[in-house]
């Protein structure tokens, strides 16, 4: 199993040209489900914890289409997070019959009461109904590219679109193309961007020749069996870089909550006296921009110090300016909502 996992990791991060034509064996499918399903599900929970409550309420009542479902990763994650009592039909879409077989087995085992709501197919359901639709791309933009992704979005007629993709530069570039198209189609961004109308400041840096990309990082410890498997395969999932985006049509949102105006996008360094972060900030009447924050350790309690050492890239927070060092650098006191700790 560890041997198969090493090959799968290389396929998704190094030899990406082999992804579209990949044919999976039963051993590879089992290995993937045993290791990548429980670890990837952590990303889903992290993302949902960052989403405004009114939007999450709508997501919990959607028809769900998980494109590239694999062993049912994000259908399982969705049911675990939302409970499924108000959701509509759940679709698992994948071109690999063995993946769909594994997904059906896992869904039936873990959520037998929702068996009648779940459908598995190699084809995207394009028929229209009155239900709002959540379209999930989990590690599939990585395989398909922007043109095919946009084609699927148009076919499905989704009201919400969730991306959970590898945290690598090529995927960031792909999603920036998708982001611009969705803005032109009157979608809004609910995570991670404070707004979708302003150009991404990190993409601007990339276009200027600086190697940069926006991604999130989940940090934590998995169940012992998963940790052991990761050690055997030489794969560390205690820190998982990924790119998570959620878009939705403004017309379907019942209530737009006040947005968080600043988001943690990169850990710069820890010094003897402070933590230094990079953050993306939205200011009224201005484009999104990057700033550096210096958070003095003397402003933190012992428990807060531990939180800062393990803080997740991608969370939003409140801050109080202690000193404006320059236009692009502030010394601040930072506080988080309880769900972000």
ABEGO torsion letter per residue (X at the ends): XAAAAAAAAAAAAABAAAAAABBBBAAAAAAAAAAAAAAAAAAAAAAAAABBAAAAAAAAABBBBBBGAEAGAAAAAAAAAAGGAABBBBBBBBABAAAAAAAAAAAAAABAAAAAABBBBABBBABBBABBBBBBBBGAAAAAEAAAAAAAAAAAGBABBBBBBBBBAAAAAAAAAAAAAAAAAGBBBAOABABAABBBAAAAAAAAGBBBBBBBBBBEBBBAAAAAAAAAAGBBAABBBBBBBBBBBAAABABBBBBBABBBABBABBBAABBBBBBBBBBBGBBBBBBBBBBBAAABBAAAAAAAAABBBGBBBBBBBABBABAABBBBBBBBBAAAX
